[in-house]
Amino acid sequence: MTTLLPSLPPQSTLLTQASQVLMHNYSPAPLVLTHGNACTVWDAAGNAYLDFTAGIAVNTLGHAHPAIIEAINTQAQQLMHVSNLYATQPCIELATQLTQLGRFSKALFCNSGAEANEAAIKLARKWAKQHKHPHATQILVFGNAFHGRTLGALSLTPKEAYQVPFAPLMPSVKVGVFNQTENLDTLITNHTAMVMVEPIQGEGGVNVATPEFLQALRRRCDETKTVLWFDEIQCGMGRTGTLFAFEQVEGVLPDGVSLAKGLGGGFPIGAILVNEKLADTFQPGDHGTTFGGNPLACAVGLAVLNELTQPAFMATVRDCGSLLHEGLGQLQVDFPQLVVDVRGWGLMQGLALAEDQLAVGDLVTHARNAGLLLVGAGGNTVRLIPPLVVTPTEIHHALGLLRSILGGV
Ligand SMILES: Cc1ncc(COP(=O)(O)O)c(C=O)c1O
């Protein structure tokens, strides 16, 4: 796996081509990745990297996992796409398993996280208009939330740099303070259709919702007949050590949840799962997407789910998560001037850096040069979100690289 792929032009040529033909809406690292295996990826110059980004919390089973390859091969030979004019077995089976595991009633499939949240917005508004109040259209989100880049989802992502160039956005969005319970009575009213929240904010800086906050949201939503929606696009699918992050919060079941990223382990798929109350809100003609529930994507989702639900899998994620969390905590003890906080559950960990000492972008660059791929987040925080199949040895290796980088600052 460490050899160069024979037919590739040099990495520098590929990077020049990329800059010429691809729009500049990203700032990619100066690498062209060619192949991967488990938690390692290789670039076009033959360098190996330990991948602690997992395609931004996507490659649940790492790279080139045999179960995913097998699912793609088998399903592609049977049926790849038929549209929602017809049902297919992988789609039915994935909906059945996800709803049973999460104690939901029905599923709807799409192709990405933003698209899942768009569906949630439409569904909650339709339900609230019918069952709550004709003017119950408001949506409450929280500071530092990230719910996607399409216009509806972007309206729920309260970050000026993301929103301002594209204004005007969707009206009737309110923004509360994450983890603040005091003013929920004024924020969630007769006019609120839905509250959308990430149990752990990913892009916003790996900010963990307190159980009290989520419980207070549930209580107020019950009082006001408001839809409580969890965006588990980043923190779901086993990343926190349980299949759904909300399983770790006592007494809180959302009315609906959005999934994407880890659900396909690298194959594009998104989903929303809803409880019985919301299950029949969409009627024919209300919503749709050509590729949603595509049998190939669903077959991959089933392969991922099959691995995640193996008896020891989640316990291993929790053990590896603790190892990573404790190791990062030790870095905070040893480098208190550089590391100001360590946050997260399971294999979704954030290392918050002192803003005036070390920029997150610089740490990401140093780490990449040392062979470790990391991704930044808000609040000058670096995210450690490796594949869920990461090994203790790889975690020790990543921590060792971080230690020597911090030691050299
Ligand atoms: C919590 C959350 N919601 C929504 C999205 C948007 O997902 P996508 O990029 O697949 O549209 C993301 C992506 O980072 C996310 O982390």
The ligand as a Gaussian input file, in Angstrom:
#p B3LYP/6-31G(d) Opt

LIG

0 1
 C      -24.047000      18.795000      12.490000
 C      -24.044000      18.962000      11.003000
 N      -25.195000      19.191000      10.370000
 C      -25.241000      19.320000       9.037000
 C      -24.106000      19.216000       8.261000
 C      -24.179000      19.338000       6.778000
 O      -23.936000      18.100000       6.188000
 P      -23.490000      18.020000       4.659000
 O      -22.136000      18.625000       4.550000
 O      -23.510000      16.549000       4.342000
 O      -24.505000      18.768000       3.878000
 C      -22.880000      18.988000       8.889000
 C      -21.635000      18.937000       8.100000
 O      -20.555000      19.151000       8.588000
 C      -22.850000      18.851000      10.290000
 O      -21.696000      18.634000      10.942000

